[in-house]
Amino acid sequence: MCGQPFKDVTYEEARSTVLKVSGTITMKVHRPATKGEEDIEVELQKKSGKGAGLCLTGYKGGKGAYVSDLLPGGSALESGKICKGDRVVAVGGQDVREAPVEDIAVHVKVSNPVQLKLARFKSNK
């Protein structure tokens, strides 16, 4: 906060500073990449004339994508293994964590079967 690690700021200091700010407040949240994630490997067989049945959305930074929706009747939903919010790690064995969503979508589109490696945050429950 204001160049100072948030953990070193008291509640009152943080509250006071936030209330004084006008405009947008930007916060960086640092999470270890592997903490609390599980890997999921899925192979989807596309149905004739249809895609894999999932929608991908790219991250704001322009690199990587996550599953934003599962389409009814699609092989992704029917597999029971994919959830909204899963991060796409690899398609067909190729690491796509740094790829733009458009490139990831092309890999998914041209593959059949579609081999996906996904990462999902584990619940703390």
DOTORKE-321797 format. One line per field, with one value per atom (N, C-alpha, C): chain; atom name; x, y, z; residue number from 0; residue in three letters. Coordinates in Angstrom, 2 decimals. Example, Ala and Ser with C-alpha at 12.3 -4.5 7.8 and 13.67 -1.06 7.14 Angstrom:
unit: (A, A, A, A, A, A)
site: (N, CA, C, N, CA, C)
c1: (13.19, 12.30, 13.20, 12.85, 13.67, 12.90)
c2: (-5.69, -4.50, -3.30, -2.25, -1.06, 0.03)
c3: (7.80, 7.80, 7.80, 7.08, 7.14, 7.87)
pos: (0, 0, 0, 1, 1, 1)
code: (ALA, ALA, ALA, SER, SER, SER)
END
This chain:
unit: (A, A, A, A, A, A, A, A, A, A, A, A, A, A, A, A, A, A, A, A, A, A, A, A, A, A, A, A, A, A, A, A, A, A, A, A, A, A, A, A, A, A, A, A, A, A, A, A, A, A, A, A, A, A, A, A, A, A, A, A, A, A, A, A, A, A, A, A, A, A, A, A, A, A, A, A, A, A, A, A, A, A, A, A, A, A, A, A, A, A, A, A, A, A, A, A, A, A, A, A, A, A, A, A, A, A, A, A, A, A, A, A, A, A, A, A, A, A, A, A, A, A, A, A, A, A, A, A, A, A, A, A, A, A, A, A, A, A, A, A, A, A, A, A, A, A, A, A, A, A, A, A, A, A, A, A, A, A, A, A, A, A, A, A, A, A, A, A, A, A, A, A, A, A, A, A, A, A, A, A, A, A, A, A, A, A, A, A, A, A, A, A, A, A, A, A, A, A, A, A, A, A, A, A, A, A, A, A, A, A, A, A, A, A, A, A, A, A, A, A, A, A, A, A, A, A, A, A, A, A, A, A, A, A, A, A, A, A, A, A, A, A, A, A, A, A, A, A, A, A, A, A, A, A, A, A, A, A, A, A, A, A, A, A, A, A, A, A, A, A, A, A, A, A, A, A, A, A, A, A, A, A, A, A, A, A, A, A, A, A, A, A, A, A, A, A, A, A, A, A, A, A, A, A, A, A, A, A, A, A, A, A, A, A, A, A, A, A, A, A, A, A, A, A, A, A, A, A, A, A, A, A, A, A, A, A, A, A, A, A, A, A, A, A, A, A, A, A, A, A, A, A, A, A, A, A, A, A, A, A, A, A, A, A, A, A, A, A, A, A, A, A, A, A, A)
site: (N, CA, C, N, CA, C, N, CA, C, N, CA, C, N, CA, C, N, CA, C, N, CA, C, N, CA, C, N, CA, C, N, CA, C, N, CA, C, N, CA, C, N, CA, C, N, CA, C, N, CA, C, N, CA, C, N, CA, C, N, CA, C, N, CA, C, N, CA, C, N, CA, C, N, CA, C, N, CA, C, N, CA, C, N, CA, C, N, CA, C, N, CA, C, N, CA, C, N, CA, C, N, CA, C, N, CA, C, N, CA, C, N, CA, C, N, CA, C, N, CA, C, N, CA, C, N, CA, C, N, CA, C, N, CA, C, N, CA, C, N, CA, C, N, CA, C, N, CA, C, N, CA, C, N, CA, C, N, CA, C, N, CA, C, N, CA, C, N, CA, C, N, CA, C, N, CA, C, N, CA, C, N, CA, C, N, CA, C, N, CA, C, N, CA, C, N, CA, C, N, CA, C, N, CA, C, N, CA, C, N, CA, C, N, CA, C, N, CA, C, N, CA, C, N, CA, C, N, CA, C, N, CA, C, N, CA, C, N, CA, C, N, CA, C, N, CA, C, N, CA, C, N, CA, C, N, CA, C, N, CA, C, N, CA, C, N, CA, C, N, CA, C, N, CA, C, N, CA, C, N, CA, C, N, CA, C, N, CA, C, N, CA, C, N, CA, C, N, CA, C, N, CA, C, N, CA, C, N, CA, C, N, CA, C, N, CA, C, N, CA, C, N, CA, C, N, CA, C, N, CA, C, N, CA, C, N, CA, C, N, CA, C, N, CA, C, N, CA, C, N, CA, C, N, CA, C, N, CA, C, N, CA, C, N, CA, C, N, CA, C, N, CA, C, N, CA, C, N, CA, C, N, CA, C, N, CA, C, N, CA, C, N, CA, C, N, CA, C, N, CA, C, N, CA, C, N, CA, C, N, CA, C, N, CA, C, N, CA, C, N, CA, C, N, CA, C, N, CA, C, N, CA, C, N, CA, C)
c1: (0.86, 0.00, 0.90, 0.78, 1.65, 3.11, 3.42, 4.79, 5.21, 4.33, 4.65, 3.87, 4.52, 3.79, 2.55, 1.44, 0.16, 0.20, 0.98, 1.04, 1.68, 2.40, 3.04, 2.16, 0.96, 0.08, -1.03, -1.31, -2.40, -3.73, -4.77, -6.11, -6.48, -6.23, -6.59, -5.82, -4.53, -3.74, -4.31, -4.64, -5.18, -6.53, -7.39, -8.72, -8.62, -7.78, -7.60, -7.10, -6.14, -5.57, -6.60, -7.33, -8.34, -9.44, -9.85, -10.91, -10.46, -9.17, -8.64, -8.48, -8.37, -8.08, -9.33, -9.13, -10.21, -9.75, -10.67, -10.31, -10.12, -9.33, -9.14, -8.05, -8.32, -7.32, -6.90, -5.61, -5.09, -4.33, -4.67, -3.99, -3.38, -2.20, -1.57, -1.73, -2.20, -2.33, -1.31, -0.42, 0.63, 0.24, 0.16, -0.12, 0.94, 1.46, 2.37, 1.63, 2.28, 1.64, 1.13, 1.80, 1.41, 0.59, 0.56, -0.16, -1.66, -2.22, -3.65, -4.21, -3.38, -3.88, -3.78, -4.74, -4.66, -4.68, -3.96, -3.93, -5.00, -5.66, -6.69, -6.32, -6.29, -6.04, -7.31, -7.74, -8.99, -8.76, -9.38, -9.40, -10.85, -11.13, -12.49, -12.58, -13.55, -13.84, -14.96, -14.66, -15.68, -16.77, -17.99, -19.13, -19.10, -19.63, -19.64, -20.27, -19.52, -20.01, -20.06, -19.52, -19.55, -18.15, -18.00, -16.72, -16.61, -15.70, -15.48, -16.53, -17.28, -18.34, -17.86, -16.79, -16.34, -15.97, -16.13, -15.77, -14.55, -13.59, -12.36, -12.32, -11.80, -11.61, -10.17, -9.55, -8.16, -8.04, -6.91, -6.62, -6.31, -6.55, -6.36, -4.93, -3.96, -2.57, -2.24, -3.19, -2.98, -2.35, -1.97, -1.34, -2.17, -2.47, -3.22, -4.71, -5.44, -6.89, -7.48, -8.78, -9.50, -10.85, -11.46, -12.77, -13.82, -14.52, -15.53, -16.95, -17.14, -18.47, -18.38, -19.35, -19.50, -20.84, -20.85, -22.07, -22.90, -24.22, -25.09, -24.95, -24.85, -24.74, -23.34, -22.40, -21.02, -20.23, -19.18, -18.37, -17.64, -17.35, -16.68, -17.58, -18.84, -19.79, -20.08, -20.27, -20.59, -19.45, -18.21, -17.09, -17.18, -17.78, -17.90, -16.59, -15.55, -14.22, -13.81, -14.52, -14.12, -15.10, -14.55, -15.37, -15.07, -16.06, -15.82, -14.71, -13.81, -12.70, -11.42, -11.49, -10.27, -9.31, -8.04, -7.01, -6.43, -6.32, -5.78, -4.25, -3.65, -2.19, -1.57, -2.19, -1.63, -2.76, -2.52, -3.43, -2.59, -2.98, -2.22, -0.78, -0.51, 0.84, 1.67, 1.14, 1.86, 1.47, 2.46, 2.22, 1.68, 0.53, -0.10, -0.31, 0.37, 0.19, 0.56, 1.49, 1.94, 1.35, 0.47, -0.10, -1.35, -1.62, -2.87, -4.06, -5.22, -6.42, -6.76, -6.49, -6.80, -6.00, -4.72, -3.89, -4.36, -4.74, -5.22, -6.50, -7.40, -8.65, -8.39, -7.40, -7.06, -6.58, -5.73, -5.25, -6.42, -7.37, -8.54, -9.38, -9.56, -10.42, -9.88, -8.57, -8.01, -7.71, -7.84, -7.53, -8.79, -8.63, -9.69, -9.05, -8.98, -9.53, -8.74, -9.38, -8.75, -8.18, -6.85, -6.20, -5.87, -6.48, -6.30, -5.66, -4.76, -4.26, -4.74, -5.47, -6.07, -5.57, -5.66, -5.32, -6.55, -6.84, -8.00, -7.57, -7.98, -7.69, -8.49, -7.82, -8.48, -9.21, -10.32, -11.06, -10.34, -10.41, -9.78, -10.65, -11.78, -12.71, -12.23)
c2: (-1.16, 0.00, 1.22, 2.03, 3.20, 2.78, 1.66, 1.17, 0.37, 0.20, -0.52, -1.84, -2.95, -4.22, -4.09, -4.61, -4.49, -5.12, -6.19, -6.86, -5.98, -4.93, -4.02, -2.81, -2.74, -1.60, -1.98, -1.13, -1.40, -1.19, -1.72, -1.57, -0.09, 0.67, 2.10, 2.86, 2.55, 3.20, 2.86, 1.60, 1.16, 1.82, 1.81, 2.40, 3.89, 4.58, 6.02, 6.32, 5.56, 5.78, 5.50, 4.41, 4.04, 5.10, 5.62, 6.63, 7.95, 8.23, 9.47, 9.39, 8.19, 8.00, 8.25, 8.99, 9.13, 8.43, 7.76, 7.04, 5.56, 4.93, 3.49, 3.09, 2.05, 1.47, 0.14, -0.04, -1.27, -2.03, -3.32, -4.16, -5.35, -5.75, -6.96, -8.03, -9.19, -10.32, -11.34, -11.68, -12.65, -14.00, -14.99, -16.36, -17.26, -18.17, -19.15, -19.92, -20.13, -20.75, -22.16, -22.91, -24.30, -24.52, -23.55, -23.74, -23.85, -24.94, -25.09, -25.42, -25.84, -26.21, -27.71, -28.24, -29.63, -29.68, -30.64, -30.80, -31.80, -31.48, -32.35, -32.61, -33.87, -34.22, -34.83, -34.31, -34.72, -34.94, -35.97, -36.18, -36.11, -35.18, -34.98, -35.44, -36.28, -36.70, -35.79, -34.99, -34.09, -34.87, -34.35, -34.94, -34.45, -35.25, -34.91, -33.54, -32.65, -31.32, -30.34, -30.72, -29.84, -29.63, -28.59, -28.33, -29.13, -28.72, -29.42, -29.06, -27.99, -27.62, -26.80, -26.04, -25.17, -23.80, -22.79, -21.43, -21.04, -20.42, -19.98, -18.46, -17.92, -16.48, -16.24, -15.25, -14.93, -14.04, -14.16, -13.30, -11.89, -10.91, -9.50, -9.20, -9.92, -9.71, -10.18, -10.89, -11.34, -12.70, -13.33, -14.65, -15.64, -16.77, -17.82, -17.64, -18.71, -18.69, -19.61, -19.40, -20.26, -20.62, -21.67, -22.11, -21.18, -20.45, -19.50, -20.06, -21.10, -21.69, -23.09, -23.92, -25.26, -25.30, -25.73, -25.69, -26.96, -26.80, -27.97, -28.92, -30.21, -31.21, -31.39, -30.56, -30.67, -31.73, -32.21, -33.27, -32.79, -31.49, -30.97, -31.11, -30.73, -30.85, -32.31, -33.10, -34.51, -35.30, -34.83, -35.54, -35.49, -34.43, -34.28, -33.92, -33.68, -33.41, -31.95, -31.14, -29.75, -28.83, -27.80, -26.82, -25.42, -24.54, -23.13, -22.65, -21.86, -21.34, -22.15, -23.35, -24.15, -23.40, -23.38, -22.71, -23.71, -23.30, -24.18, -24.13, -25.29, -25.39, -25.90, -26.92, -27.50, -28.06, -28.03, -28.63, -29.55, -30.83, -31.79, -31.91, -31.73, -31.84, -30.57, -29.56, -28.31, -27.30, -26.78, -25.79, -24.50, -24.05, -22.84, -21.76, -21.87, -20.91, -19.49, -19.33, -18.01, -17.61, -18.44, -18.18, -17.30, -16.49, -15.73, -16.67, -16.27, -17.11, -17.52, -16.66, -17.00, -18.22, -18.29, -19.43, -20.70, -20.57, -21.72, -22.26, -21.36, -21.77, -22.51, -22.07, -22.76, -24.18, -24.34, -25.69, -26.60, -26.07, -26.86, -27.20, -26.23, -26.42, -27.48, -27.51, -28.43, -29.82, -29.98, -31.27, -32.13, -33.42, -34.39, -35.77, -36.35, -35.86, -34.67, -33.91, -32.76, -33.23, -33.16, -33.53, -32.25, -32.10, -30.89, -31.21, -30.34, -30.35, -29.04, -29.14, -27.98, -27.89, -26.71, -26.51, -25.91, -26.41, -25.94, -25.64, -24.47, -24.13, -25.06, -25.60, -26.46, -25.59, -26.09, -25.41, -25.63, -24.65, -24.78, -25.58, -26.02, -26.76, -28.15)
c3: (0.00, 0.00, 0.00, -1.04, -1.21, -1.17, -1.81, -1.88, -0.67, 0.29, 1.53, 1.53, 1.92, 1.97, 2.87, 2.39, 3.09, 4.47, 4.61, 5.91, 6.98, 6.56, 7.52, 7.86, 7.29, 7.48, 8.46, 9.42, 10.36, 9.66, 10.25, 9.70, 9.57, 10.60, 10.59, 9.50, 9.32, 8.27, 6.88, 6.69, 5.40, 5.14, 6.12, 5.98, 5.66, 6.39, 6.21, 4.80, 4.33, 3.00, 1.92, 2.03, 1.03, 0.95, 2.09, 2.08, 1.46, 1.47, 0.89, -0.63, -1.16, -2.58, -3.42, -4.51, -5.48, -6.75, -7.40, -8.63, -8.35, -9.20, -9.15, -8.18, -7.42, -6.53, -7.14, -7.34, -7.91, -6.83, -6.69, -5.71, -6.42, -6.00, -6.50, -5.43, -5.84, -4.93, -5.36, -4.46, -4.77, -4.19, -5.07, -4.65, -5.26, -4.48, -5.09, -6.19, -7.31, -8.46, -8.18, -7.34, -7.13, -5.88, -4.98, -3.72, -3.98, -3.49, -3.56, -4.93, -5.86, -7.18, -7.38, -8.13, -8.53, -10.05, -10.61, -12.06, -12.48, -13.58, -14.14, -15.59, -15.97, -17.36, -17.93, -19.08, -19.70, -21.19, -21.72, -23.17, -23.62, -24.51, -25.01, -26.46, -26.73, -28.10, -28.60, -29.62, -30.15, -30.85, -30.76, -31.46, -32.90, -33.79, -35.21, -35.45, -36.10, -36.44, -35.29, -34.14, -32.97, -32.42, -31.63, -30.97, -29.68, -28.84, -27.57, -26.52, -26.76, -25.84, -24.66, -24.86, -23.79, -24.34, -23.50, -23.87, -23.07, -23.75, -23.10, -23.08, -21.99, -21.86, -21.48, -22.13, -21.85, -20.62, -19.96, -18.81, -19.30, -18.45, -18.83, -19.25, -18.73, -19.09, -20.50, -21.13, -22.51, -22.66, -21.54, -21.60, -20.81, -21.46, -20.79, -20.90, -20.50, -20.59, -19.53, -19.29, -18.36, -18.98, -18.44, -18.92, -18.33, -19.19, -18.72, -18.81, -19.61, -19.71, -20.31, -19.97, -20.53, -21.23, -22.48, -23.28, -23.10, -22.92, -22.77, -23.95, -23.66, -24.71, -25.25, -24.80, -25.28, -24.54, -25.16, -24.54, -23.29, -23.20, -21.99, -20.77, -20.91, -19.80, -19.48, -20.52, -20.33, -19.68, -19.83, -19.21, -17.69, -17.16, -15.71, -15.03, -15.80, -15.22, -15.29, -16.07, -16.29, -15.57, -14.94, -14.23, -14.74, -14.62, -14.92, -13.99, -14.55, -13.76, -13.87, -14.44, -14.62, -15.55, -15.18, -15.99, -16.98, -18.24, -19.28, -19.20, -18.96, -18.83, -20.13, -20.74, -21.96, -22.83, -24.13, -25.11, -25.98, -26.04, -26.84, -26.40, -25.12, -24.59, -24.74, -25.40, -25.61, -24.53, -23.82, -22.76, -23.37, -22.87, -23.42, -22.35, -21.23, -20.14, -20.55, -21.48, -21.92, -23.27, -23.81, -25.14, -25.05, -26.07, -26.09, -26.27, -25.80, -25.85, -27.28, -28.25, -29.65, -30.11, -29.72, -30.09, -29.38, -28.12, -27.36, -28.01, -28.40, -29.04, -30.34, -31.11, -32.36, -32.06, -31.06, -30.68, -30.32, -29.56, -29.17, -30.41, -31.27, -32.45, -33.40, -33.62, -34.62, -34.04, -32.75, -32.12, -32.00, -32.27, -31.98, -31.92, -30.75, -29.48, -28.95, -28.04, -27.41, -26.08, -25.97, -24.72, -23.96, -22.79, -21.99, -20.66, -20.27, -18.90, -18.29, -17.20, -16.54, -15.11, -14.54, -13.13, -12.45, -11.25, -10.50, -9.07, -8.58, -7.20, -6.29, -5.28, -4.32, -3.29, -2.83, -1.77, -0.45, 0.43, 1.75, 2.72, 2.25, 3.13, 3.38)
pos: (0, 0, 0, 1, 1, 1, 2, 2, 2, 3, 3, 3, 4, 4, 4, 5, 5, 5, 6, 6, 6, 7, 7, 7, 8, 8, 8, 9, 9, 9, 10, 10, 10, 11, 11, 11, 12, 12, 12, 13, 13, 13, 14, 14, 14, 15, 15, 15, 16, 16, 16, 17, 17, 17, 18, 18, 18, 19, 19, 19, 20, 20, 20, 21, 21, 21, 22, 22, 22, 23, 23, 23, 24, 24, 24, 25, 25, 25, 26, 26, 26, 27, 27, 27, 28, 28, 28, 29, 29, 29, 30, 30, 30, 31, 31, 31, 32, 32, 32, 33, 33, 33, 34, 34, 34, 35, 35, 35, 36, 36, 36, 37, 37, 37, 38, 38, 38, 39, 39, 39, 40, 40, 40, 41, 41, 41, 42, 42, 42, 43, 43, 43, 44, 44, 44, 45, 45, 45, 46, 46, 46, 47, 47, 47, 48, 48, 48, 49, 49, 49, 50, 50, 50, 51, 51, 51, 52, 52, 52, 53, 53, 53, 54, 54, 54, 55, 55, 55, 56, 56, 56, 57, 57, 57, 58, 58, 58, 59, 59, 59, 60, 60, 60, 61, 61, 61, 62, 62, 62, 63, 63, 63, 64, 64, 64, 65, 65, 65, 66, 66, 66, 67, 67, 67, 68, 68, 68, 69, 69, 69, 70, 70, 70, 71, 71, 71, 72, 72, 72, 73, 73, 73, 74, 74, 74, 75, 75, 75, 76, 76, 76, 77, 77, 77, 78, 78, 78, 79, 79, 79, 80, 80, 80, 81, 81, 81, 82, 82, 82, 83, 83, 83, 84, 84, 84, 85, 85, 85, 86, 86, 86, 87, 87, 87, 88, 88, 88, 89, 89, 89, 90, 90, 90, 91, 91, 91, 92, 92, 92, 93, 93, 93, 94, 94, 94, 95, 95, 95, 96, 96, 96, 97, 97, 97, 98, 98, 98, 99, 99, 99, 100, 100, 100, 101, 101, 101, 102, 102, 102, 103, 103, 103, 104, 104, 104, 105, 105, 105, 106, 106, 106, 107, 107, 107, 108, 108, 108, 109, 109, 109, 110, 110, 110, 111, 111, 111, 112, 112, 112, 113, 113, 113, 114, 114, 114, 115, 115, 115, 116, 116, 116, 117, 117, 117, 118, 118, 118, 119, 119, 119, 120, 120, 120, 121, 121, 121, 122, 122, 122, 123, 123, 123, 124, 124, 124)
code: (MET, MET, MET, CYS, CYS, CYS, GLY, GLY, GLY, GLN, GLN, GLN, PRO, PRO, PRO, PHE, PHE, PHE, LYS, LYS, LYS, ASP, ASP, ASP, VAL, VAL, VAL, THR, THR, THR, TYR, TYR, TYR, GLU, GLU, GLU, GLU, GLU, GLU, ALA, ALA, ALA, ARG, ARG, ARG, SER, SER, SER, THR, THR, THR, VAL, VAL, VAL, LEU, LEU, LEU, LYS, LYS, LYS, VAL, VAL, VAL, SER, SER, SER, GLY, GLY, GLY, THR, THR, THR, ILE, ILE, ILE, THR, THR, THR, MET, MET, MET, LYS, LYS, LYS, VAL, VAL, VAL, HIS, HIS, HIS, ARG, ARG, ARG, PRO, PRO, PRO, ALA, ALA, ALA, THR, THR, THR, LYS, LYS, LYS, GLY, GLY, GLY, GLU, GLU, GLU, GLU, GLU, GLU, ASP, ASP, ASP, ILE, ILE, ILE, GLU, GLU, GLU, VAL, VAL, VAL, GLU, GLU, GLU, LEU, LEU, LEU, GLN, GLN, GLN, LYS, LYS, LYS, LYS, LYS, LYS, SER, SER, SER, GLY, GLY, GLY, LYS, LYS, LYS, GLY, GLY, GLY, ALA, ALA, ALA, GLY, GLY, GLY, LEU, LEU, LEU, CYS, CYS, CYS, LEU, LEU, LEU, THR, THR, THR, GLY, GLY, GLY, TYR, TYR, TYR, LYS, LYS, LYS, GLY, GLY, GLY, GLY, GLY, GLY, LYS, LYS, LYS, GLY, GLY, GLY, ALA, ALA, ALA, TYR, TYR, TYR, VAL, VAL, VAL, SER, SER, SER, ASP, ASP, ASP, LEU, LEU, LEU, LEU, LEU, LEU, PRO, PRO, PRO, GLY, GLY, GLY, GLY, GLY, GLY, SER, SER, SER, ALA, ALA, ALA, LEU, LEU, LEU, GLU, GLU, GLU, SER, SER, SER, GLY, GLY, GLY, LYS, LYS, LYS, ILE, ILE, ILE, CYS, CYS, CYS, LYS, LYS, LYS, GLY, GLY, GLY, ASP, ASP, ASP, ARG, ARG, ARG, VAL, VAL, VAL, VAL, VAL, VAL, ALA, ALA, ALA, VAL, VAL, VAL, GLY, GLY, GLY, GLY, GLY, GLY, GLN, GLN, GLN, ASP, ASP, ASP, VAL, VAL, VAL, ARG, ARG, ARG, GLU, GLU, GLU, ALA, ALA, ALA, PRO, PRO, PRO, VAL, VAL, VAL, GLU, GLU, GLU, ASP, ASP, ASP, ILE, ILE, ILE, ALA, ALA, ALA, VAL, VAL, VAL, HIS, HIS, HIS, VAL, VAL, VAL, LYS, LYS, LYS, VAL, VAL, VAL, SER, SER, SER, ASN, ASN, ASN, PRO, PRO, PRO, VAL, VAL, VAL, GLN, GLN, GLN, LEU, LEU, LEU, LYS, LYS, LYS, LEU, LEU, LEU, ALA, ALA, ALA, ARG, ARG, ARG, PHE, PHE, PHE, LYS, LYS, LYS, SER, SER, SER, ASN, ASN, ASN, LYS, LYS, LYS)
END
